[in-house]
């Protein structure tokens, strides 16, 4: 299965009446591997910032949860 198929078929599907509005898989290098049609266009610098300068737990206000 491709990453794009995973986004389309698993991340964007409806589960118990709920669904994501947008989804993407972004590599550690900041490159977008796959994204939903509704995923906002982001620049590479923004992705680098998320990966290298932010903790996932600090992003709970935008829906990201830490482990």
C-alpha positions in Angstrom: 0.0 0.0 0.0 1.3 3.4 -0.9 1.4 6.3 1.6 -1.1 8.1 -0.4 -3.5 5.2 -0.3 -3.0 5.0 3.5 -3.9 8.7 3.9 -7.0 8.3 1.6 -8.3 5.0 2.9 -7.3 5.0 6.6 -6.7 8.5 7.9 -9.5 10.2 6.0 -12.1 7.6 6.6 -15.1 8.1 8.9 -15.0 6.2 12.2 -18.0 6.2 14.5 -19.3 9.4 12.9 -16.0 11.3 13.1 -13.4 12.1 10.5 -10.3 14.2 10.0 -10.6 17.4 7.9 -7.0 17.0 6.6 -4.1 14.6 7.0 -0.6 14.2 5.8 2.5 12.0 6.3 5.6 14.1 6.6 9.1 12.5 6.6 11.8 13.4 9.1 13.4 15.4 6.4 10.3 17.6 6.2 9.2 16.3 2.8 5.5 15.5 2.4 5.1 11.9 1.4 1.3 11.9 1.1 -1.5 14.3 1.9 -5.2 14.7 1.6 -6.7 17.0 -0.9 -7.8 19.3 1.9 -4.4 19.4 3.6 -3.2 23.1 3.6 -0.1 23.9 1.6 2.8 24.3 3.9 6.4 25.3 3.2 9.4 23.1 3.9 10.6 25.6 6.6 7.3 25.1 8.5 7.8 21.3 8.4 11.4 21.6 9.6 10.2 23.7 12.5 7.7 21.1 13.5 10.2 18.3 13.3 13.3 19.9 14.8 12.0 22.6 17.1 8.7 21.5 18.6 7.7 18.8 20.9 4.6 16.9 19.9 3.1 17.4 23.3 3.4 21.2 22.8 1.1 20.9 19.7 -2.0 19.7 21.6 -3.7 22.9 20.7 -3.8 21.9 17.1 -4.9 18.4 17.7 -1.6 16.6 17.9 -1.1 14.4 20.9 2.2 13.1 22.4 2.8 9.5 23.3 
